[in-house]
Amino acid sequence: MRKNVWTGILISAVALMTLLVGANAQAIMVQFDYVNVSPSSNINIIAYDNGSKVKSNMPYTVQAGIMRWNLTVDTEVFNDVRAFCIDLGTYVDGTPFWSDDLTYIDDSSPDELKKAAFLMNLFIDNADTGTEAAALQAAIWEVIYDSSPDNAGAGSGSDYFMINGSSDVVAQANTYLEALSNYTGTAPEKYAAFALFIDEENQGHIFELPDGFPDQPVPEPSTVLLIGVGLVGLASFRYARKRKNG
């Protein structure tokens, strides 16, 4: 009887360990190759987020606009992928790098990420000028950093973002932010965030994923099979214990 007990435990443990290894293998490895910011405009910004995650030399001038990247998955290259910055604590140094830290945005994502994707989805195709592109970037920073994202030209309290000057950009950004009145909490499809405040070496971004980009990973059939093996093992263990105690 003891042999059956240990057999059940062994099967369950092996299945669980393999399952955990398989789950980690699901992440997509991507090469990030920064191209440029276009269109764009220089703006002065002030941001504060509980004293962290932002540069200390406020206000400072940044080139704000639509960031463009080339992303490589395996051997397939996706050129001119549009993105916006969501991390004022680091800069892009232009060096290509590989990472599996790409998080697909869905309905379970943090609200600020869903709002940023919502604004990006609505307005990026019409952000044709430097002012419009910088304003959309400012609106996205506003929803990421400001506890009350309604005015890119003003801020107070412990969590806020604001533009210092750049009245045209402020006005356009506030126009974009007005669209949040139609936000329902649902995330648009094909958006992903990279390194949101968890990667000290690389700046965080929100990407509009192009057609053909791999979908969000799901458990493979082998993983589902392992779950079944684990359940069988646990059932065997419980049955053996029941017979022993009976």
Order of alpha helices (4+ residues) and beta strands (2+ residues): alpha-beta-beta-beta-beta-beta-alpha-alpha-beta-alpha-beta-beta-alpha
